[in-house]
Amino acid sequence: MGEGELRVLAVGQSVDVRVRARATWTNTGIQLVAGQEYRFAARGRWWDAVVRRDADGYSSSLLRFAERWRRAPQENWFALIGAIDEDEAHLCLIGTARTLVAPTSGVLTCFANDVRFMSWNNWGRIDLTVTRVE
């Protein structure tokens, strides 16, 4: 597969991608198709400064004042978040495991849920497996 080519998954097909903690967006190169069902499974841990967590992220009473500035304000700090074509109007929690039907077609893009200008102290990665269910 060449640079910039999109992967459209067949039923039962899986693809593994890495989502880096510091990236504003990770373009997975996976084309989601509206109405098709996908299963997501995330492994590994990443760090928010010195806090090490999995893709479900964490809550913090100390950071409660800053929650409204998180990119997905209602979700945990450092939760794995997905979107189609970097559209922040339609974010969805992926976490460590999720199955969902794509609401629209486009490229799956992901990030670690944090305040946008604080990514400088993020590190590590999550390995994400995306499987087309039907």
C-alpha positions in Angstrom: 0.0 0.0 0.0 1.4 3.4 -1.0 1.7 6.6 1.0 -1.6 8.2 1.6 -3.7 5.3 0.4 -6.8 4.5 2.5 -7.7 1.1 3.8 -11.3 0.0 3.4 -11.8 -3.1 5.6 -13.7 -6.2 4.5 -16.0 -8.0 6.9 -13.8 -9.7 9.5 -10.6 -7.9 8.4 -8.5 -6.1 11.1 -5.9 -3.4 11.0 -3.5 -2.4 13.7 -2.4 1.3 14.1 -0.5 3.3 16.7 -1.9 6.3 18.3 0.8 8.5 19.8 0.0 10.5 23.0 1.7 13.7 21.7 0.0 13.8 18.3 -2.8 16.4 17.9 -4.4 13.9 15.5 -3.4 10.4 14.4 -4.7 9.7 10.9 -5.2 5.9 11.0 -5.5 5.6 7.2 -8.7 3.5 7.8 -11.7 4.6 5.8 -14.8 4.0 7.9 -18.0 3.5 5.8 -21.4 4.9 7.0 -23.6 2.2 8.4 -20.9 -0.4 8.8 -20.0 -1.7 12.2 -16.5 -1.7 13.6 -14.9 -3.1 16.8 -12.0 -1.2 18.5 -9.6 -2.8 20.9 -6.8 -0.7 22.4 -3.7 -2.0 24.2 -0.8 -0.4 26.0 -0.3 2.6 28.2 0.6 6.2 27.6 1.6 9.0 30.0 0.1 12.4 30.8 3.3 13.9 32.3 3.9 11.3 35.1 0.4 9.7 35.1 0.5 6.4 33.3 -2.9 5.1 32.1 -4.5 2.8 29.5 -6.9 4.1 26.8 -9.8 4.5 29.2 -7.9 7.4 30.8 -8.4 8.7 34.3 -10.4 11.2 36.3 -8.8 13.7 38.6 -10.3 16.0 41.2 -7.1 18.1 41.1 -7.7 18.9 37.4 -11.5 19.4 37.7 -11.0 23.2 37.0 -9.5 22.4 33.5 -12.1 19.8 32.4 -13.9 22.3 30.2 -10.8 22.8 28.1 -10.3 19.1 27.3 -10.9 18.4 23.7 -13.7 16.0 24.7 -14.8 17.7 28.0 -17.2 14.9 29.1 -14.6 12.1 28.8 -11.7 11.2 31.0 -8.3 12.7 30.8 -6.2 10.7 28.4 -9.1 8.6 27.1 -8.6 7.4 23.5 -11.0 9.5 21.4 -12.0 9.0 17.8 -13.5 11.2 15.1 -14.1 11.0 11.4 -11.9 13.3 9.3 -10.8 15.3 12.4 -14.3 16.6 12.9 -14.4 17.7 16.6 -18.1 18.3 16.4 -18.6 14.5 16.4 -16.1 12.9 18.8 -16.6 9.5 20.3 -15.0 7.6 23.1 -13.1 4.6 22.0 -11.3 3.8 25.3 -9.9 0.2 25.6 -12.9 -1.4 23.8 -15.8 -0.2 21.8 -18.1 -1.4 19.0 -19.9 1.2 16.9 -21.7 1.8 13.6 -20.0 4.6 11.6 -22.4 7.5 11.4 -20.8 8.8 8.3 -18.0 7.9 5.9 -14.5 9.2 6.3 -11.0 8.6 7.7 -10.8 7.4 11.4 -8.7 9.9 13.3 -7.8 9.6 17.0 -6.1 11.4 19.9 -5.4 11.3 23.7 -8.0 13.5 25.4 -6.1 16.4 26.9 -6.0 20.2 26.7 -4.8 21.0 23.2 -1.8 23.1 24.3 -0.6 20.6 26.9 0.4 17.8 24.5 4.1 18.8 25.1 4.2 16.6 28.3 2.5 13.6 26.7 4.4 10.5 25.7 3.9 6.9 24.8 1.4 5.2 22.5 -1.7 3.0 22.4 -1.9 0.2 19.9 -5.4 0.1 18.4 -6.9 -2.8 16.4 -9.9 -1.9 14.2 -12.0 -4.7 12.9 -15.0 -4.5 10.6 -17.8 -6.5 12.1 -20.4 -6.1 9.3 
